[in-house]
Amino acid sequence: MTAERVVAIDGAAGSGKSTLARNLARAVRLPYVNTGLMYRALTASAMRNGVSEDDVEALIDLTHALRFTFGGSDPRVLKVEDFDDGELTTPAVERAVSRVARHPRVRAWMHEVQRTLGANGAVMEGRDIGSVVFPDAAVKLYLQAAPGARIERRVRERPRARSEEIAAVLENRDELDARTNPLTPPPGAIVIDTGALDADATLRTAIAVIREQAPELLP
């Protein structure tokens, strides 16, 4: 599976991965793949069907009903058929997604789908893109930020949620996610601390890295 046209973006929840990935995909004219959306879709499907987050066999069965497509044009973005973004970002899904995503068999299935989605090039974000899915990506970025900055960012993204609830969810997700994928940059990744950067500054920093490491990706 070629990775010559893949930009891998990893980092903790709330570090700004989604905003950067979408903006960067537009800048380099590649599809945007939010892999977290895939795990959220499986989590939401489990809730719809009354499947326990601990029932690996039933979760695997649910994966086969998930349909991933690309929609939009600037950039093309990953969509999950039969789910809207609001359903995938509820507090209930946020609380449960790490427990669903922790199962090795679930992750292995997702990884294969992600490699297919990125086969012709993509800006792909998640937790293990540069380490597992596309370890030979043309560019690997790792975003980090202090907990306070991540909470503030989540509050802006989800204005209906209370900051106290967001803080508790992020702390719980960090703990659960770290058991599956340690919060460390993958080999060869450029670390960007987004705590003091706005979206434009983060994008400029990422483009500077691409210009140095893979200028052929820039239009």
Steps between C-alpha positions, in 0.01 A plus 500: 500500500663823386529788743671751272198732515396450861532759775455329838384712795496345846441638848273504802130585491450876490849580371366650178545205265165532325527872431854468368422191293201661331689825427807312384300271274358808333848649459658189345184395313472154653205326668463540875459182706401537864560149634345592834171537315524134402530383860223739600274351234560152637430625852177668391399184313560295815275736695230481235506121506544444872844345459736508795831681454664182639340261247775474240321249276188714480708813436680326215163404352394866515811616315387317188189718478698827512532679167765768456492743209644838406280807472548866425758651272729741689625281647337163444428367848425159646132433559324209668176399332190508723668715767513876538782685673276598791433137590872422491603779737254450784635481857390136517706409193790708630500307826479156340713525186833421666358180648369389162826593325723315747437155352788378277267326254289812458811710443644250251179517294499880512866517401438303182211726404709808576782377276249455220355848554848652485633290213487786249613766747338666799547719801416248771469572870470278804702338775713243315514617139872570486593201712270222372276594208752688285840477674665603172278806444662781305449737795425411862379764746425462869288765674515562872356756738457545873172369646361851556549595135340177385197557723456855368517373144236233568273759664518713182427194286209383717339812651207303643727293724617621841872555549498280812349213305748547214791503744383175659446333163843605369672378816322167473578471128867576557520221756318246283671602174844477660437134577443434131746748347751683720486876453841523336598624153556226240855462366591782263205722592534877536347614828284815495385647830165660417435645846606851405414478129174585328377300201677720244833484680474123537426469129797718408727288717376179339540638148856601583572141598348370176697753299818361653417128500264444208471814284345296220177489703455876479312641200 
